[in-house]
Amino acid sequence: MPSPPVPPSVPPVPVAPPPVAPMAAPPGFRHGDTDVDGVRLHHVTGGDGPAVVLLHGWPFTWIEWRALLPQLAAHGFTVIAPDLRGSGDSAIPAGHWDKRAEADDLHRLLRRLGHDEAYVVGTDVGAMTAYTWAAAYPDDVRALVLAESALPGHGLEELMNPATGGHWHFGFHARSELAAMLTEGREERYLDGYWSMMSCGGLTRADRAELLRAYTAPDAMRGGFEHYASLVEDGRAARAARAATGPLPMPVLVLNGEHGLPQGVLLDGARAVATDIRADTVPGAGHTFAADNPRWTADRLARFLTAEAAPHRAPVP
């Protein structure tokens, strides 16, 4: 989500060699694959209790949540961390898709995994998908956490326009096939700048190696860039959905890392689409707040999901 630095003229900090197989899930968690109407979604699940679905950003996979998973499960939740379509070990469909397609995937995944509803946490592009899911399927989402992002149709467009001070990478990534062609064979060199800039030390050497494994798989860079290819249309759809259905009925928590993105744009966007809103800042954390400060994040999410959000859900219009 943040604009990357200019590609360095020196090689990136080397990470461990990419592993052949996916990184092992944390103790008490397991890898799984589920077909959702022709799209295979990989996910890591564990714990027991109400379901919490964690949606990663770019350029990440479920690994973004790895340190958080056992901490959150210890609070009494079933924690589900899927790889969005096009990312990680999930399928990479041909062509383009929009955030509604990703929301449809997650709606079906939730049912396939035996849950009627869940708490949903999204960061970066995952926050855009989380919002779309909550707007399209409000009965699925008991409470919503939006982090380190801006919402299509409600503030993101200003950040996408470099002519008015926005970030160049949105346009580059939106040309998904071209961006993939230009980064082929240079994946580590391109992505390392993002990982270094986004983290306050929470991403380990092994995490980066696992991410490099995922993003050097065939067509993986294009799959990741597809999250950007639909953003203009995502914004139009979001504005239309807000006009048609009104504000979100569930409570919303806006989170940002202390050293992550400025919170104002996301908070303003949340206020445009919801009425029951809280906001907080993860201390000592960057864009990868769940990796940088997993214990604080788990405690804050648990407090929101079990105490603050529980009595406040409004009827679905």
Phi and psi in degrees as GROMACS dihedral restraints (atoms count N, CA, C in turn):
[ dihedral_restraints ]
;  ai    aj    ak    al  type     phi  dphi    fc
    3     4     5     6     1   -63.9    20    10
    4     5     6     7     1   152.6    20    10
    6     7     8     9     1   -68.1    20    10
    7     8     9    10     1   134.6    20    10
    9    10    11    12     1   -78.3    20    10
   10    11    12    13     1   163.2    20    10
   12    13    14    15     1   -69.6    20    10
   13    14    15    16     1   163.7    20    10
   15    16    17    18     1   -59.3    20    10
   16    17    18    19     1   134.3    20    10
   18    19    20    21     1   -50.3    20    10
   19    20    21    22     1   132.5    20    10
   21    22    23    24     1   -69.9    20    10
   22    23    24    25     1   156.9    20    10
   24    25    26    27     1   -90.0    20    10
   25    26    27    28     1    -2.3    20    10
   27    28    29    30     1  -117.0    20    10
   28    29    30    31     1   156.0    20    10
   30    31    32    33     1   -60.2    20    10
   31    32    33    34     1   150.7    20    10
   33    34    35    36     1   -68.5    20    10
   34    35    36    37     1   164.7    20    10
   36    37    38    39     1   -61.5    20    10
   37    38    39    40     1   124.2    20    10
   39    40    41    42     1   -67.0    20    10
   40    41    42    43     1   142.7    20    10
   42    43    44    45     1  -106.3    20    10
   43    44    45    46     1   174.8    20    10
   45    46    47    48     1   -62.1    20    10
   46    47    48    49     1   152.2    20    10
   48    49    50    51     1   -56.1    20    10
   49    50    51    52     1   140.2    20    10
   51    52    53    54     1   -57.0    20    10
   52    53    54    55     1   131.7    20    10
   54    55    56    57     1   -70.3    20    10
   55    56    57    58     1   160.6    20    10
   57    58    59    60     1   -81.4    20    10
   58    59    60    61     1   -40.9    20    10
   60    61    62    63     1  -107.1    20    10
   61    62    63    64     1   160.5    20    10
   63    64    65    66     1   -59.7    20    10
   64    65    66    67     1   151.2    20    10
   66    67    68    69     1   -60.3    20    10
   67    68    69    70     1   142.6    20    10
   69    70    71    72     1   -60.7    20    10
   70    71    72    73     1   143.9    20    10
   72    73    74    75     1   -70.3    20    10
   73    74    75    76     1   154.6    20    10
   75    76    77    78     1   -60.4    20    10
   76    77    78    79     1   159.0    20    10
   78    79    80    81     1   -53.5    20    10
   79    80    81    82     1   134.0    20    10
   81    82    83    84     1    87.7    20    10
   82    83    84    85     1    -3.2    20    10
   84    85    86    87     1  -118.0    20    10
   85    86    87    88     1   161.3    20    10
   87    88    89    90     1  -144.4    20    10
   88    89    90    91     1   149.8    20    10
   90    91    92    93     1   -78.8    20    10
   91    92    93    94     1   148.0    20    10
   93    94    95    96     1  -153.1    20    10
   94    95    96    97     1   163.0    20    10
   96    97    98    99     1  -133.2    20    10
   97    98    99   100     1   134.0    20    10
   99   100   101   102     1  -133.0    20    10
  100   101   102   103     1   132.8    20    10
  102   103   104   105     1   -85.2    20    10
  103   104   105   106     1   125.0    20    10
  105   106   107   108     1  -117.8    20    10
  106   107   108   109     1    87.2    20    10
  108   109   110   111     1    54.3    20    10
  109   110   111   112     1    49.7    20    10
  111   112   113   114     1    96.1    20    10
  112   113   114   115     1    -5.9    20    10
  114   115   116   117     1  -114.0    20    10
  115   116   117   118     1   120.7    20    10
  117   118   119   120     1   -85.4    20    10
  118   119   120   121     1   123.0    20    10
  120   121   122   123     1  -110.5    20    10
  121   122   123   124     1   126.3    20    10
  123   124   125   126     1   -85.8    20    10
  124   125   126   127     1   145.1    20    10
  126   127   128   129     1  -151.5    20    10
  127   128   129   130     1   155.8    20    10
  129   130   131   132     1  -117.0    20    10
  130   131   132   133     1   126.3    20    10
  132   133   134   135     1  -133.3    20    10
  133   134   135   136     1   153.2    20    10
  135   136   137   138     1  -177.3    20    10
  136   137   138   139     1   173.3    20    10
  138   139   140   141     1    87.8    20    10
  139   140   141   142     1  -179.8    20    10
  141   142   143   144     1  -148.0    20    10
  142   143   144   145     1   135.0    20    10
  144   145   146   147     1   131.4    20    10
  145   146   147   148     1  -163.6    20    10
  147   148   149   150     1   -57.0    20    10
  148   149   150   151     1   145.8    20    10
  150   151   152   153     1   -79.4    20    10
  151   152   153   154     1   137.5    20    10
  153   154   155   156     1  -123.7    20    10
  154   155   156   157     1   124.4    20    10
  156   157   158   159     1  -105.7    20    10
  157   158   159   160     1   126.8    20    10
  159   160   161   162     1  -109.3    20    10
  160   161   162   163     1   122.0    20    10
  162   163   164   165     1  -111.4    20    10
  163   164   165   166     1   118.1    20    10
  165   166   167   168     1   -75.8    20    10
  166   167   168   169     1   170.2    20    10
  168   169   170   171     1  -104.9    20    10
  169   170   171   172     1  -164.1    20    10
  171   172   173   174     1  -114.3    20    10
  172   173   174   175     1   140.9    20    10
  174   175   176   177     1   -97.7    20    10
  175   176   177   178     1    79.8    20    10
  177   178   179   180     1  -132.6    20    10
  178   179   180   181     1   179.9    20    10
  180   181   182   183     1  -140.4    20    10
  181   182   183   184     1  -160.9    20    10
  183   184   185   186     1   -55.6    20    10
  184   185   186   187     1   -21.8    20    10
  186   187   188   189     1   -56.6    20    10
  187   188   189   190     1   -28.5    20    10
  189   190   191   192     1   -56.6    20    10
  190   191   192   193     1   -27.7    20    10
  192   193   194   195     1  -101.4    20    10
  193   194   195   196     1     1.6    20    10
  195   196   197   198     1   -54.0    20    10
  196   197   198   199     1   -46.7    20    10
  198   199   200   201     1   -69.5    20    10
  199   200   201   202     1   -25.3    20    10
  201   202   203   204     1   -80.0    20    10
  202   203   204   205     1   -29.2    20    10
  204   205   206   207     1   -53.6    20    10
  205   206   207   208     1   -56.6    20    10
  207   208   209   210     1   -67.5    20    10
  208   209   210   211     1   -31.3    20    10
  210   211   212   213     1   -63.4    20    10
  211   212   213   214     1   -42.6    20    10
  213   214   215   216     1   -73.7    20    10
  214   215   216   217     1   -38.7    20    10
  216   217   218   219     1   -60.7    20    10
  217   218   219   220     1   -33.9    20    10
  219   220   221   222     1   -64.7    20    10
  220   221   222   223     1   -18.7    20    10
  222   223   224   225     1   -84.9    20    10
  223   224   225   226     1     1.4    20    10
  225   226   227   228     1    96.0    20    10
  226   227   228   229     1    39.4    20    10
  228   229   230   231     1  -124.7    20    10
  229   230   231   232     1   150.5    20    10
  231   232   233   234     1   -84.0    20    10
  232   233   234   235     1   119.2    20    10
  234   235   236   237     1  -107.9    20    10
  235   236   237   238     1   127.7    20    10
  237   238   239   240     1  -122.1    20    10
  238   239   240   241     1   118.9    20    10
  240   241   242   243     1  -119.8    20    10
  241   242   243   244     1    92.0    20    10
  243   244   245   246     1   -83.3    20    10
  244   245   246   247     1   156.2    20    10
  246   247   248   249     1   -85.9    20    10
  247   248   249   250     1   123.3    20    10
  249   250   251   252     1   -58.5    20    10
  250   251   252   253     1   153.1    20    10
  252   253   254   255     1   -52.6    20    10
  253   254   255   256     1   139.1    20    10
  255   256   257   258     1    89.0    20    10
  256   257   258   259     1    -7.9    20    10
  258   259   260   261     1  -126.1    20    10
  259   260   261   262     1   154.5    20    10
  261   262   263   264     1    58.2    20    10
  262   263   264   265     1  -131.2    20    10
  264   265   266   267     1  -101.3    20    10
  265   266   267   268     1    14.8    20    10
  267   268   269   270     1   -81.8    20    10
  268   269   270   271     1   165.3    20    10
  270   271   272   273     1   -66.3    20    10
  271   272   273   274     1   151.7    20    10
  273   274   275   276     1  -113.8    20    10
  274   275   276   277     1    94.9    20    10
  276   277   278   279     1   -64.1    20    10
  277   278   279   280     1   154.4    20    10
  279   280   281   282     1   -69.9    20    10
  280   281   282   283     1   154.2    20    10
  282   283   284   285     1    74.0    20    10
  283   284   285   286     1  -166.3    20    10
  285   286   287   288     1   -97.7    20    10
  286   287   288   289     1   161.4    20    10
  288   289   290   291     1  -149.3    20    10
  289   290   291   292     1   166.1    20    10
  291   292   293   294     1  -114.8    20    10
  292   293   294   295     1  -179.9    20    10
  294   295   296   297     1   -67.4    20    10
  295   296   297   298     1   -28.0    20    10
  297   298   299   300     1   -65.0    20    10
  298   299   300   301     1   -38.2    20    10
  300   301   302   303     1   -61.9    20    10
  301   302   303   304     1   -40.6    20    10
  303   304   305   306     1   -66.1    20    10
  304   305   306   307     1   -39.4    20    10
  306   307   308   309     1   -64.2    20    10
  307   308   309   310     1   -39.8    20    10
  309   310   311   312     1   -61.4    20    10
  310   311   312   313     1   -41.7    20    10
  312   313   314   315     1   -55.3    20    10
  313   314   315   316     1   -47.0    20    10
  315   316   317   318     1   -72.7    20    10
  316   317   318   319     1   -35.4    20    10
  318   319   320   321     1   -57.6    20    10
  319   320   321   322     1   -46.2    20    10
  321   322   323   324     1   -70.6    20    10
  322   323   324   325     1   -39.2    20    10
  324   325   326   327     1   -59.9    20    10
  325   326   327   328     1   -44.1    20    10
  327   328   329   330     1   -56.4    20    10
  328   329   330   331     1   -44.7    20    10
  330   331   332   333     1   -67.1    20    10
  331   332   333   334     1   -41.7    20    10
  333   334   335   336     1   -61.6    20    10
  334   335   336   337     1   -31.3    20    10
  336   337   338   339     1   -87.5    20    10
  337   338   339   340     1     3.3    20    10
  339   340   341   342     1    90.6    20    10
  340   341   342   343     1    21.5    20    10
  342   343   344   345     1  -119.6    20    10
  343   344   345   346     1   140.7    20    10
  345   346   347   348     1   -90.7    20    10
  346   347   348   349     1   -22.9    20    10
  348   349   350   351     1  -154.6    20    10
  349   350   351   352     1   166.1    20    10
  351   352   353   354     1  -157.2    20    10
  352   353   354   355     1   157.7    20    10
  354   355   356   357     1   -80.7    20    10
  355   356   357   358     1   139.2    20    10
  357   358   359   360     1  -124.4    20    10
  358   359   360   361     1   129.5    20    10
  360   361   362   363     1  -123.1    20    10
  361   362   363   364     1   124.4    20    10
  363   364   365   366     1  -130.5    20    10
  364   365   366   367     1   141.4    20    10
  366   367   368   369     1  -127.8    20    10
  367   368   369   370     1   147.5    20    10
  369   370   371   372     1    56.8    20    10
  370   371   372   373     1  -133.3    20    10
  372   373   374   375     1   -62.6    20    10
  373   374   375   376     1   -25.6    20    10
  375   376   377   378     1   -64.8    20    10
  376   377   378   379     1   -28.4    20    10
  378   379   380   381     1   -68.5    20    10
  379   380   381   382     1   -36.8    20    10
  381   382   383   384     1   -63.8    20    10
  382   383   384   385     1   -42.1    20    10
  384   385   386   387     1   -67.3    20    10
  385   386   387   388     1   -40.6    20    10
  387   388   389   390     1   -60.8    20    10
  388   389   390   391     1   -44.0    20    10
  390   391   392   393     1   -62.5    20    10
  391   392   393   394     1   -44.1    20    10
  393   394   395   396     1   -61.6    20    10
  394   395   396   397     1   -41.2    20    10
  396   397   398   399     1   -61.1    20    10
  397   398   399   400     1   -46.8    20    10
  399   400   401   402     1   -64.1    20    10
  400   401   402   403     1   -36.3    20    10
  402   403   404   405     1   -73.5    20    10
  403   404   405   406     1   -37.4    20    10
  405   406   407   408     1   -80.6    20    10
  406   407   408   409     1   -34.6    20    10
  408   409   410   411     1  -132.4    20    10
  409   410   411   412     1    68.5    20    10
  411   412   413   414     1   -62.1    20    10
  412   413   414   415     1   -26.0    20    10
  414   415   416   417     1   -70.5    20    10
  415   416   417   418     1   -17.5    20    10
  417   418   419   420     1   -75.0    20    10
  418   419   420   421     1   -29.7    20    10
  420   421   422   423     1  -110.8    20    10
  421   422   423   424     1   108.8    20    10
  423   424   425   426     1   -73.0    20    10
  424   425   426   427     1   -39.1    20    10
  426   427   428   429     1  -156.1    20    10
  427   428   429   430     1   155.4    20    10
  429   430   431   432     1  -127.8    20    10
  430   431   432   433     1   134.0    20    10
  432   433   434   435     1  -118.5    20    10
  433   434   435   436     1   124.0    20    10
  435   436   437   438     1  -114.8    20    10
  436   437   438   439     1   130.0    20    10
  438   439   440   441     1  -138.3    20    10
  439   440   441   442     1   143.1    20    10
  441   442   443   444     1    48.9    20    10
  442   443   444   445     1    55.7    20    10
  444   445   446   447     1  -159.4    20    10
  445   446   447   448     1  -170.2    20    10
  447   448   449   450     1  -143.7    20    10
  448   449   450   451     1   154.2    20    10
  450   451   452   453     1   -96.4    20    10
  451   452   453   454     1   130.2    20    10
  453   454   455   456     1   -55.3    20    10
  454   455   456   457     1   134.8    20    10
  456   457   458   459     1    84.2    20    10
  457   458   459   460     1   -12.5    20    10
  459   460   461   462     1  -141.1    20    10
  460   461   462   463     1    55.2    20    10
  462   463   464   465     1   120.7    20    10
  463   464   465   466     1   -24.9    20    10
  465   466   467   468     1   -66.7    20    10
  466   467   468   469     1   -36.4    20    10
  468   469   470   471     1   -58.5    20    10
  469   470   471   472     1   -35.8    20    10
  471   472   473   474     1   -64.8    20    10
  472   473   474   475     1   -34.4    20    10
  474   475   476   477     1   -76.0    20    10
  475   476   477   478     1   -16.4    20    10
  477   478   479   480     1   -88.3    20    10
  478   479   480   481     1    -8.4    20    10
  480   481   482   483     1  -103.7    20    10
  481   482   483   484     1   102.3    20    10
  483   484   485   486     1   -64.7    20    10
  484   485   486   487     1   -20.9    20    10
  486   487   488   489     1   -68.8    20    10
  487   488   489   490     1   -19.3    20    10
  489   490   491   492     1  -117.4    20    10
  490   491   492   493     1    24.9    20    10
  492   493   494   495     1    95.2    20    10
  493   494   495   496     1     6.0    20    10
  495   496   497   498     1   -78.7    20    10
  496   497   498   499     1  -174.5    20    10
  498   499   500   501     1  -101.6    20    10
  499   500   501   502     1   132.7    20    10
  501   502   503   504     1   -65.7    20    10
  502   503   504   505     1   -28.5    20    10
  504   505   506   507     1   -68.5    20    10
  505   506   507   508     1   -22.5    20    10
  507   508   509   510     1   -60.6    20    10
  508   509   510   511     1   -47.4    20    10
  510   511   512   513     1   -67.0    20    10
  511   512   513   514     1   -39.7    20    10
  513   514   515   516     1   -63.2    20    10
  514   515   516   517     1   -49.1    20    10
  516   517   518   519     1   -66.2    20    10
  517   518   519   520     1   -31.5    20    10
  519   520   521   522     1   -64.2    20    10
  520   521   522   523     1   -25.8    20    10
  522   523   524   525     1   -86.4    20    10
  523   524   525   526     1    71.7    20    10
  525   526   527   528     1   -59.7    20    10
  526   527   528   529     1   -43.3    20    10
  528   529   530   531     1   -67.4    20    10
  529   530   531   532     1   -42.8    20    10
  531   532   533   534     1   -64.6    20    10
  532   533   534   535     1   -45.8    20    10
  534   535   536   537     1   -61.2    20    10
  535   536   537   538     1   -39.9    20    10
  537   538   539   540     1   -65.0    20    10
  538   539   540   541     1   -40.6    20    10
  540   541   542   543     1   -63.9    20    10
  541   542   543   544     1   -41.6    20    10
  543   544   545   546     1   -75.4    20    10
  544   545   546   547     1   -20.8    20    10
  546   547   548   549     1  -101.1    20    10
  547   548   549   550     1    -2.0    20    10
  549   550   551   552     1   -61.5    20    10
  550   551   552   553     1   130.3    20    10
  552   553   554   555     1    79.9    20    10
  553   554   555   556     1    -5.6    20    10
  555   556   557   558     1  -123.5    20    10
  556   557   558   559     1    22.5    20    10
  558   559   560   561     1   -57.9    20    10
  559   560   561   562     1   -48.2    20    10
  561   562   563   564     1   -64.5    20    10
  562   563   564   565     1   -41.8    20    10
  564   565   566   567     1   -61.6    20    10
  565   566   567   568     1   -39.0    20    10
  567   568   569   570     1   -76.0    20    10
  568   569   570   571     1   -44.1    20    10
  570   571   572   573     1   -79.9    20    10
  571   572   573   574     1   -27.2    20    10
  573   574   575   576     1   -60.7    20    10
  574   575   576   577     1   -34.5    20    10
  576   577   578   579     1   -63.4    20    10
  577   578   579   580     1   -39.5    20    10
  579   580   581   582     1   -63.4    20    10
  580   581   582   583     1   -51.6    20    10
  582   583   584   585     1   -58.9    20    10
  583   584   585   586     1   -40.8    20    10
  585   586   587   588     1   -67.6    20    10
  586   587   588   589     1   -41.1    20    10
  588   589   590   591     1   -71.3    20    10
  589   590   591   592     1   -34.3    20    10
  591   592   593   594     1   -81.9    20    10
  592   593   594   595     1   -22.4    20    10
  594   595   596   597     1  -104.7    20    10
  595   596   597   598     1   144.0    20    10
  597   598   599   600     1  -103.9    20    10
  598   599   600   601     1    38.1    20    10
  600   601   602   603     1   102.5    20    10
  601   602   603   604     1    -4.9    20    10
  603   604   605   606     1   -75.9    20    10
  604   605   606   607     1   -28.2    20    10
  606   607   608   609     1   -77.4    20    10
  607   608   609   610     1   120.3    20    10
  609   610   611   612     1   -84.9    20    10
  610   611   612   613     1   167.9    20    10
  612   613   614   615     1   -58.7    20    10
  613   614   615   616     1   -39.7    20    10
  615   616   617   618     1   -67.8    20    10
  616   617   618   619     1   -36.9    20    10
  618   619   620   621     1   -59.4    20    10
  619   620   621   622     1   -46.1    20    10
  621   622   623   624     1   -64.8    20    10
  622   623   624   625     1   -37.4    20    10
  624   625   626   627     1   -63.9    20    10
  625   626   627   628     1   -40.7    20    10
  627   628   629   630     1   -66.1    20    10
  628   629   630   631     1   -41.4    20    10
  630   631   632   633     1   -63.9    20    10
  631   632   633   634     1   -38.8    20    10
  633   634   635   636     1   -65.4    20    10
  634   635   636   637     1   -38.6    20    10
  636   637   638   639     1   -56.5    20    10
  637   638   639   640     1   -46.8    20    10
  639   640   641   642     1   -65.4    20    10
  640   641   642   643     1   -42.8    20    10
  642   643   644   645     1   -86.2    20    10
  643   644   645   646     1    -4.0    20    10
  645   646   647   648     1  -102.7    20    10
  646   647   648   649     1     4.4    20    10
  648   649   650   651     1   -69.4    20    10
  649   650   651   652     1   157.6    20    10
  651   652   653   654     1   -55.0    20    10
  652   653   654   655     1   129.4    20    10
  654   655   656   657     1    69.6    20    10
  655   656   657   658     1     6.7    20    10
  657   658   659   660     1   -69.4    20    10
  658   659   660   661     1   -37.4    20    10
  660   661   662   663     1   -64.7    20    10
  661   662   663   664     1   -43.4    20    10
  663   664   665   666     1   -60.2    20    10
  664   665   666   667     1   -42.6    20    10
  666   667   668   669     1   -58.2    20    10
  667   668   669   670     1   -41.3    20    10
  669   670   671   672     1   -68.1    20    10
  670   671   672   673     1   -40.7    20    10
  672   673   674   675     1   -66.4    20    10
  673   674   675   676     1   -23.6    20    10
  675   676   677   678     1   -61.6    20    10
  676   677   678   679     1   -22.5    20    10
  678   679   680   681     1   -63.8    20    10
  679   680   681   682     1   -21.3    20    10
  681   682   683   684     1   -95.7    20    10
  682   683   684   685     1   -21.9    20    10
  684   685   686   687     1   -65.0    20    10
  685   686   687   688     1   -24.5    20    10
  687   688   689   690     1  -104.2    20    10
  688   689   690   691     1     8.9    20    10
  690   691   692   693     1   -62.6    20    10
  691   692   693   694     1   -36.2    20    10
  693   694   695   696     1   -64.6    20    10
  694   695   696   697     1   -46.4    20    10
  696   697   698   699     1   -67.9    20    10
  697   698   699   700     1   -35.5    20    10
  699   700   701   702     1   -57.8    20    10
  700   701   702   703     1   -39.5    20    10
  702   703   704   705     1   -65.4    20    10
  703   704   705   706     1   -43.5    20    10
  705   706   707   708     1   -60.5    20    10
  706   707   708   709     1   -45.3    20    10
  708   709   710   711     1   -64.3    20    10
  709   710   711   712     1   -38.3    20    10
  711   712   713   714     1   -65.3    20    10
  712   713   714   715     1   -42.0    20    10
  714   715   716   717     1   -66.0    20    10
  715   716   717   718     1   -39.8    20    10
  717   718   719   720     1   -65.4    20    10
  718   719   720   721     1   -40.6    20    10
  720   721   722   723     1   -65.4    20    10
  721   722   723   724     1   -40.9    20    10
  723   724   725   726     1   -63.5    20    10
  724   725   726   727     1   -40.5    20    10
  726   727   728   729     1   -67.5    20    10
  727   728   729   730     1   -34.3    20    10
  729   730   731   732     1   -81.4    20    10
  730   731   732   733     1   -36.9    20    10
  732   733   734   735     1  -112.8    20    10
  733   734   735   736     1   -10.1    20    10
  735   736   737   738     1    82.9    20    10
  736   737   738   739     1  -170.6    20    10
  738   739   740   741     1   -70.6    20    10
  739   740   741   742     1   158.2    20    10
  741   742   743   744     1   -61.3    20    10
  742   743   744   745     1   140.3    20    10
  744   745   746   747     1   -84.5    20    10
  745   746   747   748     1   -14.0    20    10
  747   748   749   750     1   -96.3    20    10
  748   749   750   751     1   157.4    20    10
  750   751   752   753     1   -65.1    20    10
  751   752   753   754     1   149.5    20    10
  753   754   755   756     1  -129.2    20    10
  754   755   756   757     1   133.9    20    10
  756   757   758   759     1  -113.9    20    10
  757   758   759   760     1   128.1    20    10
  759   760   761   762     1  -102.1    20    10
  760   761   762   763     1   124.4    20    10
  762   763   764   765     1  -121.8    20    10
  763   764   765   766     1   140.9    20    10
  765   766   767   768     1  -141.3    20    10
  766   767   768   769     1   148.3    20    10
  768   769   770   771     1   -71.0    20    10
  769   770   771   772     1   148.7    20    10
  771   772   773   774     1   -55.7    20    10
  772   773   774   775     1   -35.1    20    10
  774   775   776   777     1  -112.4    20    10
  775   776   777   778     1    22.1    20    10
  777   778   779   780     1   -96.3    20    10
  778   779   780   781     1  -146.8    20    10
  780   781   782   783     1   -70.6    20    10
  781   782   783   784     1   148.8    20    10
  783   784   785   786     1   -58.5    20    10
  784   785   786   787     1   139.4    20    10
  786   787   788   789     1   -78.9    20    10
  787   788   789   790     1   -19.4    20    10
  789   790   791   792     1   -57.6    20    10
  790   791   792   793     1   -45.3    20    10
  792   793   794   795     1   -65.4    20    10
  793   794   795   796     1   -43.4    20    10
  795   796   797   798     1   -67.5    20    10
  796   797   798   799     1   -41.3    20    10
  798   799   800   801     1   -64.3    20    10
  799   800   801   802     1   -41.7    20    10
  801   802   803   804     1   -62.4    20    10
  802   803   804   805     1   -40.8    20    10
  804   805   806   807     1   -64.0    20    10
  805   806   807   808     1   -41.6    20    10
  807   808   809   810     1   -62.3    20    10
  808   809   810   811     1   -39.6    20    10
  810   811   812   813     1   -66.3    20    10
  811   812   813   814     1   -24.8    20    10
  813   814   815   816     1   -77.0    20    10
  814   815   816   817     1   -21.1    20    10
  816   817   818   819     1  -117.9    20    10
  817   818   819   820     1    -5.5    20    10
  819   820   821   822     1  -147.2    20    10
  820   821   822   823     1   164.7    20    10
  822   823   824   825     1  -117.5    20    10
  823   824   825   826     1   -24.4    20    10
  825   826   827   828     1  -104.1    20    10
  826   827   828   829     1    94.5    20    10
  828   829   830   831     1  -129.8    20    10
  829   830   831   832     1   139.5    20    10
  831   832   833   834     1  -126.6    20    10
  832   833   834   835     1   164.0    20    10
  834   835   836   837     1  -145.6    20    10
  835   836   837   838     1   148.2    20    10
  837   838   839   840     1  -155.0    20    10
  838   839   840   841     1   166.1    20    10
  840   841   842   843     1  -124.8    20    10
  841   842   843   844     1   131.9    20    10
  843   844   845   846     1   -83.6    20    10
  844   845   846   847     1   113.9    20    10
  846   847   848   849     1   -67.4    20    10
  847   848   849   850     1   143.3    20    10
  849   850   851   852     1    66.6    20    10
  850   851   852   853     1    17.7    20    10
  852   853   854   855     1  -120.9    20    10
  853   854   855   856     1   154.0    20    10
  855   856   857   858     1  -104.4    20    10
  856   857   858   859     1  -150.1    20    10
  858   859   860   861     1   -59.4    20    10
  859   860   861   862     1   -36.2    20    10
  861   862   863   864     1   -89.4    20    10
  862   863   864   865     1    59.2    20    10
  864   865   866   867     1   -61.4    20    10
  865   866   867   868     1   -34.8    20    10
  867   868   869   870     1   -70.7    20    10
  868   869   870   871     1   -28.9    20    10
  870   871   872   873     1   -82.0    20    10
  871   872   873   874     1   -35.0    20    10
  873   874   875   876     1   -74.8    20    10
  874   875   876   877     1   -36.1    20    10
  876   877   878   879     1  -143.5    20    10
  877   878   879   880     1    69.0    20    10
  879   880   881   882     1   -67.2    20    10
  880   881   882   883     1   -35.1    20    10
  882   883   884   885     1   -67.3    20    10
  883   884   885   886     1   -47.1    20    10
  885   886   887   888     1   -61.3    20    10
  886   887   888   889     1   -43.1    20    10
  888   889   890   891     1   -61.7    20    10
  889   890   891   892     1   -44.9    20    10
  891   892   893   894     1   -62.0    20    10
  892   893   894   895     1   -44.0    20    10
  894   895   896   897     1   -64.0    20    10
  895   896   897   898     1   -40.8    20    10
  897   898   899   900     1   -69.4    20    10
  898   899   900   901     1   -42.1    20    10
  900   901   902   903     1   -63.3    20    10
  901   902   903   904     1   -44.3    20    10
  903   904   905   906     1   -61.8    20    10
  904   905   906   907     1   -40.5    20    10
  906   907   908   909     1   -64.5    20    10
  907   908   909   910     1   -42.2    20    10
  909   910   911   912     1   -65.2    20    10
  910   911   912   913     1   -48.0    20    10
  912   913   914   915     1   -72.3    20    10
  913   914   915   916     1   -34.4    20    10
  915   916   917   918     1   -95.9    20    10
  916   917   918   919     1   -24.8    20    10
  918   919   920   921     1  -117.5    20    10
  919   920   921   922     1   -54.4    20    10
  921   922   923   924     1   -73.8    20    10
  922   923   924   925     1   -40.4    20    10
  924   925   926   927     1   -82.5    20    10
  925   926   927   928     1   -30.7    20    10
  927   928   929   930     1   -53.8    20    10
  928   929   930   931     1   -45.6    20    10
  930   931   932   933     1   -85.9    20    10
  931   932   933   934     1    -1.3    20    10
  933   934   935   936     1  -108.4    20    10
  934   935   936   937     1     0.2    20    10
  936   937   938   939     1   -66.5    20    10
  937   938   939   940     1   128.3    20    10
  939   940   941   942     1   -86.8    20    10
  940   941   942   943     1   157.8    20    10
  942   943   944   945     1   -61.6    20    10
  943   944   945   946     1   144.7    20    10
  945   946   947   948     1   -69.8    20    10
  946   947   948   949     1   127.8    20    10
